[in-house]
Amino acid sequence: MIRQTLMEAAGNLLASWQRSLLALIGIVVGAGAVISMLHAGTMARQETIRQFRQMGTDTLVLRADSPTGLGNFRLGDIESVPLMVPTVGEIAPFMIGGGPISYEGQTRNAGFIGATGSFADVGRLPMAEGRFLSPHDRFELHAVLGSDLAQQLSTPFSPIRVGSQIRVSRYIFTVIGIIEPVLMNPMLPMDVNGTLFLSLPNARRVMAAPALSMAVARLRGDADPELAAQQLQQHLGPGMRDSTLNVLSARQLIAGMNSQVRLVALLLGAVGSIALVLGGVGVMNIMLMSVAERKREIGIRLAIGARRRDVRRLFLSEALILSLLGAALGVALGYAGGVGFAWMSGWPVHFSPVAAPLGAGVSLAVGVFFGFYPAVMAARLDPIEALRSE
């Protein structure tokens, strides 16, 4: 009985294939949108975690804040942290600023970081050419460039390399190193790839408002970031006068980013669900048109002994077939959309394990839900009125 009903429903759909195709497209697009958006959310989450892991989950960023803006650390207090705070292995204070840089007649605005020689080790900055700043460069006019900044300042006939000279303010600096391209570090206040690195004394020469207001630290082994933050407050807090110490850990950022990415994934799924509901409305409209056009057929069925539930089952079977086929094609479209998103973003492909069953299940539920009303209408038709319709 069920097999015969399904075969008859499939035959009815094939007989009006153009109308069936329109209804099918709505389900396919809706299911594909839900699934591809869930995949996109998963890939965004995995990429965020990957960037943080590459940066290191043992990283802390310290910032001195004051009521009027950034505060100041005392250099001696910062440099004594590895000796006085047992959970911190390395620390590198730095100051931030910005301004124009000139080379061979070209000028670019860039961010400046005034740092000590330990900044490259703590920040995990690999060198493409030359070396990073050392304690011997404190008062020498030496500079290190990020990869993007070096490329922007280079000319076809005069690329920047170790030994090139650049102008910053009224000083001529010699380039002693170029950093390899690195992922943007969410813990740092600027993109390393587009930054000029100077020693702290030289940074004070060229920055408009130099303030030793930040530091980046790495923990020892599996030290607890919360315990490290407490110990840093105890060590640095009393000497900061009008400033307050804020400590941000990579693990805190990871937890916050995970919750944000989950929220974005839910929002993307909700947007895709709207498309799926619209597809369900299309199914209902198409089936209502089918009921209106097939009144005589329904009247004959009821007149020769068909039960109302048989008519209802027939139209529900048509909606079910459309939903099943739409869900299957929607899953394929969703996976193709996920692969396309990964290709356009340059991220590794990561599929959400719940996307396919959730998208297919919702598309089936929507198709059957919106197909139920036309099926009930068909079953409630009066046979005499239905036969008079033509």
Sine and cosine of phi, psi and omega as CSV:
sin_phi,cos_phi,sin_psi,cos_psi,sin_omega,cos_omega
0.00,0.00,-0.77,0.64,-0.01,-1.00
-0.90,0.43,-0.66,0.75,0.00,-1.00
-0.89,0.47,-0.68,0.73,-0.01,-1.00
-0.90,0.44,-0.65,0.76,0.02,-1.00
-0.89,0.45,-0.68,0.73,0.00,-1.00
-0.91,0.42,-0.65,0.76,0.01,-1.00
-0.92,0.40,-0.63,0.77,0.02,-1.00
-0.92,0.38,-0.63,0.78,0.04,-1.00
-0.90,0.44,-0.66,0.75,0.04,-1.00
-0.90,0.44,-0.64,0.77,0.04,-1.00
-0.89,0.46,-0.64,0.76,0.03,-1.00
-0.90,0.43,-0.62,0.78,0.02,-1.00
-0.92,0.38,-0.65,0.76,0.02,-1.00
-0.93,0.38,-0.54,0.84,-0.01,-1.00
-0.91,0.41,-0.53,0.85,0.06,-1.00
-0.89,-0.46,0.87,0.50,-0.18,-0.98
-0.92,0.39,-0.51,0.86,0.00,-1.00
-0.92,0.40,-0.70,0.72,0.03,-1.00
-0.92,0.40,-0.64,0.77,0.02,-1.00
-0.90,0.44,-0.61,0.79,0.00,-1.00
-0.90,0.44,-0.64,0.77,0.03,-1.00
-0.89,0.46,-0.69,0.72,0.03,-1.00
-0.91,0.41,-0.62,0.79,-0.03,-1.00
-0.91,0.41,-0.63,0.78,-0.03,-1.00
-0.87,0.50,-0.65,0.76,0.01,-1.00
-0.87,0.49,-0.69,0.72,0.02,-1.00
-0.91,0.41,-0.69,0.72,-0.04,-1.00
-0.88,0.47,-0.74,0.68,-0.03,-1.00
-0.91,0.42,-0.67,0.75,0.01,-1.00
-0.90,0.44,-0.75,0.67,0.02,-1.00
-0.90,0.43,-0.66,0.75,0.02,-1.00
-0.89,0.46,-0.61,0.79,0.02,-1.00
-0.91,0.42,-0.70,0.72,0.01,-1.00
-0.87,0.48,-0.75,0.66,-0.10,-1.00
-0.93,0.37,-0.71,0.70,-0.03,-1.00
-0.91,0.42,-0.58,0.81,0.01,-1.00
-0.94,0.33,-0.58,0.82,0.10,-1.00
-0.91,0.41,-0.64,0.77,0.08,-1.00
-0.89,0.46,-0.67,0.75,0.00,-1.00
-0.89,0.46,-0.66,0.75,0.04,-1.00
-0.89,0.45,-0.65,0.76,0.04,-1.00
-0.90,0.44,-0.68,0.73,0.00,-1.00
-0.91,0.40,-0.61,0.80,0.05,-1.00
-0.89,0.45,-0.65,0.76,0.01,-1.00
-0.91,0.41,-0.71,0.71,0.00,-1.00
-0.90,0.44,-0.62,0.78,0.01,-1.00
-0.92,0.39,-0.62,0.78,0.04,-1.00
-0.88,0.47,-0.72,0.69,0.01,-1.00
-0.90,0.45,-0.63,0.78,-0.01,-1.00
-0.89,0.45,-0.67,0.74,0.01,-1.00
-0.90,0.44,-0.66,0.75,0.00,-1.00
-0.92,0.39,-0.63,0.78,0.01,-1.00
-0.92,0.40,-0.62,0.79,0.05,-1.00
-0.91,0.42,-0.61,0.79,0.04,-1.00
-0.93,0.36,-0.55,0.83,-0.03,-1.00
0.95,-0.30,0.82,-0.57,0.00,-1.00
-0.99,0.11,0.02,1.00,0.02,-1.00
-0.99,-0.17,0.39,0.92,-0.08,-1.00
-0.98,-0.19,0.64,-0.77,0.12,-0.99
-0.82,-0.57,0.58,-0.81,0.13,-0.99
-0.88,-0.48,0.80,-0.60,-0.01,-1.00
-0.96,-0.27,0.68,-0.73,0.02,-1.00
-0.68,-0.73,0.73,-0.68,0.07,-1.00
-1.00,-0.09,0.87,-0.50,0.00,-1.00
-0.92,-0.40,0.59,-0.81,0.07,-1.00
-0.76,-0.65,0.27,-0.96,0.00,-1.00
-0.85,0.53,-0.41,0.91,-0.03,-1.00
-0.98,-0.19,0.06,1.00,-0.02,-1.00
0.63,-0.78,-0.70,-0.72,0.01,-1.00
-0.99,0.15,0.62,-0.79,0.04,-1.00
-1.00,-0.07,-0.38,-0.93,-0.05,-1.00
-0.69,-0.73,0.70,-0.71,0.22,-0.97
-1.00,-0.03,0.41,-0.91,0.20,-0.98
-1.00,-0.03,0.79,-0.61,-0.11,-0.99
-0.84,0.55,-0.65,0.76,-0.01,-1.00
-0.89,0.45,-0.62,0.79,0.02,-1.00
-0.91,0.42,-0.65,0.76,0.00,-1.00
-0.92,0.39,-0.71,0.70,-0.04,-1.00
-0.92,0.39,-0.36,0.93,0.01,-1.00
-1.00,0.07,-0.08,1.00,-0.08,-1.00
-0.85,0.52,-0.75,0.67,-0.01,-1.00
-0.86,0.51,-0.45,0.90,0.02,-1.00
-0.99,0.10,-0.53,0.85,-0.12,-0.99
-0.99,-0.16,-0.37,0.93,-0.02,-1.00
-0.92,-0.40,0.95,-0.32,-0.14,-0.99
-0.92,0.39,-0.36,0.93,-0.04,-1.00
-1.00,0.08,-0.20,0.98,-0.05,-1.00
-0.97,-0.24,0.81,-0.59,-0.01,-1.00
-1.00,-0.01,-0.69,0.72,-0.02,-1.00
-0.65,-0.76,0.47,-0.88,0.06,-1.00
-0.52,-0.86,0.57,-0.82,-0.01,-1.00
-0.68,-0.73,0.93,-0.36,0.07,-1.00
-0.97,0.25,0.45,-0.89,0.07,-1.00
-0.41,-0.91,0.36,-0.93,0.08,-1.00
-0.84,-0.55,0.45,-0.89,-0.08,-1.00
-0.85,-0.52,0.51,-0.86,0.03,-1.00
-0.22,-0.97,-0.39,-0.92,-0.01,-1.00
-0.05,-1.00,0.22,-0.98,0.01,-1.00
0.25,-0.97,-0.06,-1.00,-0.03,-1.00
-0.99,0.15,0.54,-0.84,0.08,-1.00
-0.79,-0.62,0.72,-0.70,-0.04,-1.00
-0.88,-0.48,0.62,-0.79,0.06,-1.00
-0.42,-0.91,0.84,-0.54,0.04,-1.00
0.78,0.62,0.69,0.72,0.05,-1.00
0.99,0.12,-0.08,1.00,0.02,-1.00
-0.98,-0.20,0.60,-0.80,0.02,-1.00
-0.78,-0.62,0.73,-0.68,0.03,-1.00
-0.73,-0.68,0.61,-0.80,0.14,-0.99
-1.00,0.06,0.69,-0.72,-0.05,-1.00
-0.54,-0.84,0.29,-0.96,0.11,-0.99
-0.99,0.11,0.55,-0.83,0.03,-1.00
-0.93,-0.37,0.61,-0.79,0.19,-0.98
-0.80,-0.60,0.86,-0.51,0.15,-0.99
-1.00,-0.04,0.86,-0.51,-0.17,-0.99
-0.62,-0.78,0.18,-0.98,0.12,-0.99
-0.99,-0.12,0.09,-1.00,-0.05,-1.00
-0.91,0.41,-0.32,0.95,-0.03,-1.00
-0.99,0.16,-0.12,0.99,-0.08,-1.00
-0.89,0.46,-0.64,0.77,-0.03,-1.00
-0.90,0.44,-0.64,0.77,0.00,-1.00
-0.94,0.34,-0.72,0.70,-0.03,-1.00
-0.92,0.39,-0.65,0.76,-0.02,-1.00
-1.00,0.07,0.01,1.00,0.01,-1.00
0.82,0.57,0.86,0.50,-0.02,-1.00
-0.96,-0.28,0.95,-0.30,0.03,-1.00
-0.98,0.18,0.57,-0.82,-0.04,-1.00
-1.00,-0.10,0.73,-0.68,0.11,-0.99
-1.00,0.08,-0.61,0.79,0.04,-1.00
-0.61,-0.79,0.52,-0.86,0.11,-0.99
0.92,0.38,-0.57,-0.82,-0.08,-1.00
-0.63,-0.78,0.19,-0.98,0.06,-1.00
-1.00,0.02,0.09,-1.00,0.02,-1.00
-0.89,0.45,0.54,-0.84,0.04,-1.00
-0.78,-0.63,0.17,-0.99,0.05,-1.00
-0.85,0.53,-0.42,0.91,-0.01,-1.00
-0.96,0.26,-0.21,0.98,-0.02,-1.00
-1.00,-0.09,0.21,0.98,-0.11,-0.99
-0.83,0.56,-0.73,0.68,-0.07,-1.00
-0.92,-0.38,0.08,1.00,0.09,-1.00
-1.00,0.10,0.57,-0.82,0.00,-1.00
-0.99,0.15,0.95,0.32,0.00,-1.00
-0.91,-0.42,0.52,-0.85,-0.04,-1.00
-0.61,-0.79,0.45,-0.89,0.10,-1.00
-0.84,-0.55,0.68,-0.73,-0.08,-1.00
-0.93,-0.38,0.57,-0.82,0.21,-0.98
-0.95,0.30,0.35,-0.94,-0.11,-0.99
-0.88,0.47,-0.70,0.72,-0.02,-1.00
-0.91,0.40,-0.65,0.76,0.01,-1.00
-0.90,0.44,-0.66,0.75,0.03,-1.00
-0.88,0.47,-0.64,0.77,0.01,-1.00
-0.93,0.37,-0.63,0.78,-0.01,-1.00
-0.92,0.40,-0.57,0.82,-0.03,-1.00
-0.99,0.12,-0.32,0.95,-0.05,-1.00
-0.95,0.32,0.47,-0.88,0.13,-0.99
-0.88,-0.47,0.34,-0.94,-0.02,-1.00
-0.83,0.56,-0.52,0.86,-0.07,-1.00
-0.97,-0.22,-0.10,1.00,-0.02,-1.00
-0.53,-0.85,0.96,0.28,0.02,-1.00
-0.94,0.33,0.53,-0.85,0.04,-1.00
-0.96,0.30,0.73,-0.68,0.06,-1.00
-0.59,-0.81,0.06,-1.00,0.05,-1.00
-0.87,0.49,0.78,-0.62,-0.06,-1.00
0.97,-0.25,-0.27,0.96,0.05,-1.00
-0.92,0.40,0.44,-0.90,-0.02,-1.00
-0.90,-0.43,0.72,-0.69,0.00,-1.00
-0.83,-0.56,0.42,-0.91,0.02,-1.00
-0.96,-0.26,0.80,-0.61,0.10,-1.00
-0.79,-0.62,0.89,-0.45,-0.13,-0.99
0.85,0.52,-0.83,-0.56,0.01,-1.00
-0.96,-0.27,0.29,0.96,-0.04,-1.00
-0.93,-0.38,0.53,-0.85,0.08,-1.00
-0.97,-0.26,0.89,-0.46,-0.02,-1.00
-0.97,-0.26,0.55,-0.83,0.09,-1.00
-0.98,-0.17,0.77,-0.64,0.01,-1.00
-0.97,0.25,0.84,-0.55,0.02,-1.00
-0.93,-0.36,-0.09,1.00,0.00,-1.00
-0.18,-0.98,0.47,-0.88,0.09,-1.00
-0.78,-0.62,0.78,-0.63,-0.07,-1.00
-0.99,0.11,0.60,-0.80,0.09,-1.00
-0.90,0.43,0.45,-0.89,0.08,-1.00
-0.86,0.51,0.74,-0.67,0.00,-1.00
-0.76,-0.65,0.37,-0.93,0.10,-0.99
-0.91,0.41,0.54,-0.84,0.03,-1.00
-0.90,0.44,0.77,-0.63,-0.04,-1.00
-1.00,-0.02,0.93,-0.37,-0.02,-1.00
-0.90,0.43,-0.25,0.97,-0.02,-1.00
-0.99,0.16,-0.39,0.92,-0.05,-1.00
-1.00,-0.08,0.47,-0.88,-0.09,-1.00
-0.98,0.22,-0.09,1.00,0.02,-1.00
-0.48,-0.88,0.27,-0.96,-0.01,-1.00
-0.97,0.23,0.86,-0.52,-0.03,-1.00
-0.87,0.49,-0.57,0.82,-0.08,-1.00
-0.89,0.45,-0.44,0.90,-0.03,-1.00
-0.94,-0.34,0.45,0.89,-0.16,-0.99
-0.89,-0.45,0.54,-0.84,0.14,-0.99
-0.98,-0.19,0.78,-0.63,-0.01,-1.00
-0.96,-0.27,0.77,-0.64,0.02,-1.00
-0.76,-0.65,0.32,-0.95,0.13,-0.99
-0.94,0.34,0.31,-0.95,-0.05,-1.00
-0.87,0.50,-0.72,0.70,0.03,-1.00
-0.88,0.47,-0.63,0.77,0.01,-1.00
-0.94,0.35,-0.57,0.82,0.04,-1.00
-0.89,0.45,-0.59,0.81,0.03,-1.00
-0.92,0.40,-0.42,0.91,0.00,-1.00
-0.96,0.29,-0.57,0.82,-0.17,-0.98
-0.95,-0.32,-0.20,0.98,0.00,-1.00
-1.00,0.02,0.63,-0.78,-0.03,-1.00
-0.92,0.38,-0.66,0.75,-0.02,-1.00
-0.69,-0.72,0.97,0.25,-0.05,-1.00
-0.94,0.35,0.74,-0.67,0.04,-1.00
-0.56,-0.83,0.83,-0.56,0.04,-1.00
-0.98,0.18,0.98,0.19,-0.20,-0.98
-0.95,-0.31,-0.07,1.00,-0.08,-1.00
-0.66,-0.75,0.35,-0.94,0.07,-1.00
-0.42,-0.91,0.51,-0.86,0.07,-1.00
-0.87,-0.49,0.71,-0.71,-0.09,-1.00
-0.76,-0.65,0.42,-0.91,0.10,-0.99
-0.86,-0.51,0.67,-0.74,-0.04,-1.00
-0.99,0.16,0.33,-0.94,0.09,-1.00
-1.00,0.08,0.78,-0.62,0.10,-0.99
0.78,0.63,-0.78,-0.62,-0.01,-1.00
-0.97,-0.23,0.65,0.76,-0.02,-1.00
-0.89,0.46,0.54,-0.84,-0.01,-1.00
-0.98,0.22,0.84,-0.55,0.00,-1.00
-0.87,0.50,-0.57,0.82,0.00,-1.00
-0.92,0.40,-0.65,0.76,0.05,-1.00
-0.91,0.41,-0.65,0.76,0.03,-1.00
-0.89,0.46,-0.65,0.76,0.01,-1.00
-0.89,0.45,-0.65,0.76,0.03,-1.00
-0.90,0.44,-0.69,0.72,-0.01,-1.00
-0.92,0.40,-0.60,0.80,0.04,-1.00
-0.92,0.40,-0.64,0.77,0.07,-1.00
-0.87,0.49,-0.68,0.74,-0.02,-1.00
-0.92,0.40,-0.58,0.81,-0.06,-1.00
-0.99,0.14,-0.70,0.71,-0.11,-0.99
-1.00,-0.07,-0.49,0.87,-0.11,-0.99
-0.82,0.58,-0.74,0.67,-0.07,-1.00
-0.89,0.46,-0.42,0.91,-0.06,-1.00
-0.99,-0.13,0.19,0.98,-0.10,-1.00
-0.99,-0.11,0.02,1.00,0.09,-1.00
0.80,0.60,-0.92,-0.39,-0.10,-1.00
-1.00,0.08,0.04,1.00,-0.03,-1.00
-0.98,-0.20,0.35,-0.94,0.09,-1.00
-0.86,-0.51,0.53,-0.85,-0.04,-1.00
-0.99,-0.11,0.79,-0.62,0.13,-0.99
-0.90,-0.44,0.74,-0.67,-0.02,-1.00
-0.87,-0.49,0.82,-0.58,0.00,-1.00
-0.88,-0.48,0.78,-0.63,0.00,-1.00
-0.96,-0.27,0.44,-0.90,0.02,-1.00
-0.89,0.45,-0.56,0.83,-0.01,-1.00
-0.92,0.40,-0.59,0.81,0.06,-1.00
-0.90,0.44,-0.68,0.74,0.02,-1.00
-0.90,0.43,-0.64,0.77,0.01,-1.00
-0.88,0.48,-0.71,0.71,0.01,-1.00
-0.89,0.46,-0.69,0.73,0.02,-1.00
-0.91,0.41,-0.67,0.75,0.01,-1.00
-0.92,0.40,-0.60,0.80,0.04,-1.00
-0.87,0.49,-0.70,0.71,0.00,-1.00
-0.92,0.40,-0.60,0.80,0.03,-1.00
-0.92,0.39,-0.68,0.73,-0.01,-1.00
-0.91,0.41,-0.63,0.78,0.05,-1.00
-0.88,0.47,-0.65,0.76,0.03,-1.00
-0.90,0.44,-0.67,0.74,0.03,-1.00
-0.89,0.45,-0.65,0.76,0.01,-1.00
-0.89,0.46,-0.64,0.77,0.04,-1.00
-0.90,0.43,-0.65,0.76,0.03,-1.00
-0.91,0.42,-0.66,0.75,0.04,-1.00
-0.90,0.44,-0.66,0.75,0.06,-1.00
-0.89,0.45,-0.59,0.80,0.04,-1.00
-0.91,0.41,-0.65,0.76,0.05,-1.00
-0.89,0.46,-0.68,0.73,0.05,-1.00
-0.90,0.44,-0.57,0.82,0.02,-1.00
-0.91,0.42,-0.54,0.84,0.07,-1.00
-0.88,0.48,-0.68,0.73,0.05,-1.00
-0.89,0.46,-0.59,0.81,0.01,-1.00
-0.93,0.36,-0.63,0.77,0.05,-1.00
-0.89,0.45,-0.66,0.75,0.06,-1.00
-0.88,0.48,-0.61,0.79,0.09,-1.00
-0.90,0.44,-0.62,0.78,0.06,-1.00
-0.91,0.42,-0.62,0.79,0.07,-1.00
-0.89,0.46,-0.61,0.79,0.06,-1.00
-0.89,0.45,-0.65,0.76,0.06,-1.00
-0.87,0.50,-0.71,0.71,-0.02,-1.00
-0.89,0.45,-0.68,0.74,0.01,-1.00
-0.89,0.46,-0.70,0.72,0.00,-1.00
-0.89,0.45,-0.66,0.76,-0.03,-1.00
-0.95,0.31,-0.55,0.84,0.08,-1.00
-0.90,0.44,-0.63,0.77,0.09,-1.00
-0.89,0.45,-0.63,0.78,0.02,-1.00
-0.90,0.44,-0.66,0.75,0.03,-1.00
-0.89,0.46,-0.68,0.73,-0.02,-1.00
-0.90,0.44,-0.62,0.79,-0.03,-1.00
-0.98,0.20,-0.39,0.92,-0.10,-1.00
-0.95,-0.32,0.44,0.90,0.00,-1.00
-0.86,0.50,-0.68,0.73,-0.02,-1.00
-0.89,0.46,-0.67,0.74,0.03,-1.00
-0.88,0.47,-0.68,0.73,0.00,-1.00
-0.91,0.42,-0.66,0.75,0.02,-1.00
-0.88,0.48,-0.67,0.74,0.02,-1.00
-0.90,0.44,-0.69,0.73,0.00,-1.00
-0.85,0.52,-0.73,0.68,-0.02,-1.00
-0.93,0.38,-0.57,0.82,-0.03,-1.00
-0.93,0.36,-0.54,0.84,-0.05,-1.00
-1.00,-0.07,0.16,0.99,0.16,-0.99
0.90,-0.44,0.01,1.00,0.04,-1.00
-0.92,0.38,0.65,-0.76,0.03,-1.00
-0.99,0.12,0.41,-0.91,-0.03,-1.00
-0.88,0.47,-0.58,0.82,0.02,-1.00
-0.92,0.38,-0.46,0.89,0.07,-1.00
-0.92,0.39,-0.67,0.75,0.04,-1.00
-0.91,0.42,-0.69,0.72,0.02,-1.00
-0.88,0.47,-0.66,0.75,0.00,-1.00
-0.90,0.43,-0.61,0.79,-0.01,-1.00
-0.88,0.47,-0.74,0.68,-0.03,-1.00
-0.95,0.30,-0.56,0.83,0.10,-1.00
-0.91,0.42,-0.57,0.82,0.04,-1.00
-0.90,0.43,-0.62,0.78,0.05,-1.00
-0.89,0.45,-0.68,0.73,0.04,-1.00
-0.90,0.43,-0.61,0.79,0.01,-1.00
-0.91,0.41,-0.67,0.74,0.01,-1.00
-0.89,0.45,-0.70,0.71,0.05,-1.00
-0.86,0.50,-0.66,0.75,-0.03,-1.00
-0.93,0.38,-0.67,0.74,0.02,-1.00
-0.89,0.46,-0.75,0.66,0.00,-1.00
-0.90,0.43,-0.67,0.75,0.03,-1.00
-0.90,0.44,-0.62,0.79,0.02,-1.00
-0.91,0.42,-0.69,0.73,-0.01,-1.00
-0.89,0.46,-0.73,0.68,0.02,-1.00
-0.93,0.36,-0.55,0.83,0.04,-1.00
-0.91,0.42,-0.62,0.79,0.06,-1.00
-0.88,0.48,-0.71,0.70,0.03,-1.00
-0.88,0.47,-0.69,0.73,0.02,-1.00
-0.91,0.42,-0.62,0.78,0.01,-1.00
-0.90,0.44,-0.67,0.74,0.04,-1.00
-0.92,0.39,-0.63,0.78,0.06,-1.00
-0.89,0.45,-0.64,0.77,0.06,-1.00
-0.90,0.44,-0.61,0.79,0.05,-1.00
-0.90,0.43,-0.68,0.73,0.04,-1.00
-0.90,0.44,-0.66,0.75,0.03,-1.00
-0.89,0.45,-0.64,0.77,0.04,-1.00
-0.89,0.45,-0.67,0.74,0.02,-1.00
-0.90,0.44,-0.64,0.77,0.00,-1.00
-0.91,0.41,-0.68,0.73,-0.03,-1.00
-0.94,0.33,-0.56,0.83,-0.03,-1.00
-1.00,0.06,-0.26,0.97,-0.04,-1.00
0.97,0.23,0.28,0.96,-0.02,-1.00
-1.00,-0.08,0.40,-0.92,0.13,-0.99
-0.90,0.44,0.48,-0.88,-0.02,-1.00
-0.98,0.18,0.84,-0.53,0.11,-0.99
-0.72,-0.70,0.85,-0.52,-0.01,-1.00
-0.99,-0.14,0.60,-0.80,0.07,-1.00
-0.97,0.25,0.78,-0.62,-0.03,-1.00
-0.93,0.37,-0.36,0.93,-0.04,-1.00
-0.99,-0.13,-0.10,0.99,-0.12,-0.99
-0.90,0.43,-0.77,0.64,-0.08,-1.00
-0.90,0.43,-0.80,0.60,0.01,-1.00
-0.90,0.44,-0.60,0.80,-0.01,-1.00
-0.93,0.37,-0.74,0.67,-0.01,-1.00
-0.89,0.45,-0.69,0.72,0.00,-1.00
-0.92,0.39,-0.68,0.74,0.00,-1.00
-0.90,0.44,-0.67,0.74,0.00,-1.00
-0.92,0.38,-0.64,0.77,0.01,-1.00
-0.91,0.42,-0.62,0.79,0.07,-1.00
-0.90,0.44,-0.72,0.69,-0.02,-1.00
-0.89,0.46,-0.67,0.74,-0.01,-1.00
-0.91,0.41,-0.69,0.72,-0.01,-1.00
-0.88,0.47,-0.71,0.70,-0.01,-1.00
-0.93,0.36,-0.63,0.78,0.00,-1.00
-0.88,0.48,-0.74,0.68,-0.03,-1.00
-0.98,0.20,-0.25,0.97,0.08,-1.00
-1.00,0.03,-0.22,0.98,-0.07,-1.00
-0.94,0.34,-0.67,0.75,-0.05,-1.00
-0.89,0.46,-0.74,0.67,0.07,-1.00
-0.87,0.49,-0.59,0.81,0.01,-1.00
-0.91,0.42,-0.65,0.76,0.03,-1.00
-0.91,0.41,-0.66,0.75,0.04,-1.00
-0.86,0.50,-0.67,0.74,0.01,-1.00
-0.90,0.43,-0.64,0.77,-0.03,-1.00
-0.94,0.34,-0.41,0.91,-0.06,-1.00
-1.00,-0.02,0.00,1.00,0.00,-1.00
-0.89,0.45,0.63,-0.77,0.10,-1.00
-0.98,0.19,0.78,-0.62,-0.07,-1.00
-0.85,0.53,-0.66,0.75,-0.05,-1.00
-0.92,0.40,-0.71,0.71,0.03,-1.00
-0.90,0.43,-0.62,0.78,0.02,-1.00
-0.90,0.44,-0.63,0.77,0.00,-1.00
-0.95,0.30,-0.43,0.90,0.03,-1.00
-0.98,0.18,-0.16,0.99,-0.11,-0.99
-0.92,0.38,-0.31,0.95,0.01,-1.00
-0.81,-0.59,0.00,0.00,0.00,0.00
